[in-house]
Amino acid sequence: MIITPTDKLLGKKLRQIREAKGFSQERLAKEIGVVFQQIQKYETGVNRLSCSRLLKILDVLNISVIDFFADISVSDHPLVSREEQLLFRAYRQKSPQAQQAILILLGDGYKF
């Protein structure tokens, strides 16, 4: 398997979030059911993160997929723009009425 610069970037982002959340590699590993060396390998980009493993990690760290991929670019294209991240956060934190208003602004007849 060839490890790409994107794999290393995702590992670095994982380490930053884990540390910001106050998790040790050992604690995170225990919570997701792996040994801490596996977390080390993810964070250094030696091992590639599968989608299912990443989702489990984000759940444990209480981080949304949108927030995880914010500020990450592939081929000079951001995966999630700052505006998309702000919209997502606003939608998640607002009342049902505010969510409905956001959906109406988006169009396409989105309704609760």
C-alpha positions as MATLAB code, in Angstrom:
seq = 'MIITPTDKLLGKKLRQIREAKGFSQERLAKEIGVVFQQIQKYETGVNRLSCSRLLKILDVLNISVIDFFADISVSDHPLVSREEQLLFRAYRQKSPQAQQAILILLGDGYKF';
ca = [
       0.000    0.000    0.000;
       1.272    3.433   -0.918;
       0.830    6.110    1.717;
      -0.006    9.488    0.210;
       0.547   13.036    1.471;
      -3.200   13.119    2.180;
      -2.846   10.116    4.518;
      -0.130   11.958    6.416;
      -2.237   15.130    6.532;
      -5.226   13.225    7.950;
      -2.978   11.627   10.562;
      -1.619   15.016   11.577;
      -5.161   16.384   11.868;
      -6.147   13.385   14.002;
      -3.228   14.028   16.361;
      -4.107   17.739   16.665;
      -7.731   16.997   17.512;
      -6.869   14.160   19.904;
      -4.459   16.388   21.809;
      -6.894   19.332   21.821;
      -9.548   17.040   23.320;
      -7.109   15.899   26.024;
      -6.972   12.259   24.929;
      -3.791   10.230   25.173;
      -3.043    7.723   22.429;
      -3.674    4.980   24.986;
      -7.096    6.324   25.960;
      -8.251    6.778   22.381;
      -6.971    3.334   21.441;
      -8.844    1.727   24.323;
     -12.074    3.553   23.422;
     -11.979    2.345   19.813;
     -10.655   -1.146   20.550;
      -7.093   -1.054   19.204;
      -3.616   -0.873   20.727;
      -2.031    2.554   21.128;
       0.625    1.691   18.537;
      -2.153    1.675   15.944;
      -3.050    5.246   16.874;
       0.625    6.159   16.464;
       0.621    4.614   12.999;
      -2.529    6.511   12.009;
      -1.119    9.798   13.266;
       2.202    9.417   11.469;
       0.536    8.258    8.265;
       2.227    4.856    8.364;
      -1.202    3.201    8.336;
      -4.144    4.532    6.382;
      -7.378    5.306    8.258;
     -10.420    3.447    6.967;
     -13.669    5.361    6.788;
     -15.328    3.202    9.444;
     -12.376    3.596   11.822;
     -12.278    7.348   11.271;
     -16.005    7.627   12.010;
     -15.536    5.664   15.239;
     -12.643    7.903   16.276;
     -14.617   11.067   15.507;
     -17.542    9.741   17.520;
     -15.304    9.087   20.534;
     -13.700   12.526   20.195;
     -17.129   14.140   19.632;
     -16.030   15.785   16.384;
     -18.159   16.075   13.255;
     -16.889   14.894    9.899;
     -17.294   18.462    8.638;
     -15.057   19.824   11.401;
     -12.476   17.092   10.841;
     -12.138   17.812    7.128;
     -12.187   21.592    7.502;
      -8.892   23.182    6.434;
      -7.823   20.066    4.518;
      -7.195   20.451    0.806;
      -6.631   17.810   -1.835;
      -5.062   18.942   -5.107;
      -5.400   22.547   -3.904;
      -9.162   22.194   -3.454;
     -10.562   22.476    0.075;
     -12.689   19.491    1.060;
     -14.849   21.731    3.239;
     -14.863   25.490    2.851;
     -15.009   27.818    5.832;
     -18.505   28.851    4.756;
     -19.712   25.236    4.637;
     -18.296   24.636    8.086;
     -20.052   27.741    9.464;
     -23.355   26.742    7.861;
     -23.122   23.241    9.291;
     -22.322   24.526   12.781;
     -25.129   27.074   12.648;
     -27.597   24.418   11.594;
     -26.495   22.031   14.346;
     -26.658   24.626   17.125;
     -29.899   26.406   16.310;
     -33.543   25.831   17.166;
     -35.855   23.822   14.872;
     -37.283   27.117   13.627;
     -33.821   28.409   12.681;
     -33.033   25.072   11.035;
     -36.228   25.347    8.994;
     -35.289   28.884    7.929;
     -31.842   27.679    6.834;
     -33.414   24.884    4.799;
     -35.861   27.298    3.167;
     -32.952   29.540    2.178;
     -31.247   26.523    0.617;
     -34.293   25.891   -1.543;
     -35.345   22.604   -3.126;
     -38.334   22.376   -0.793;
     -36.502   20.996    2.231;
     -38.922   20.705    5.122;
     -39.129   19.035    8.491;
];
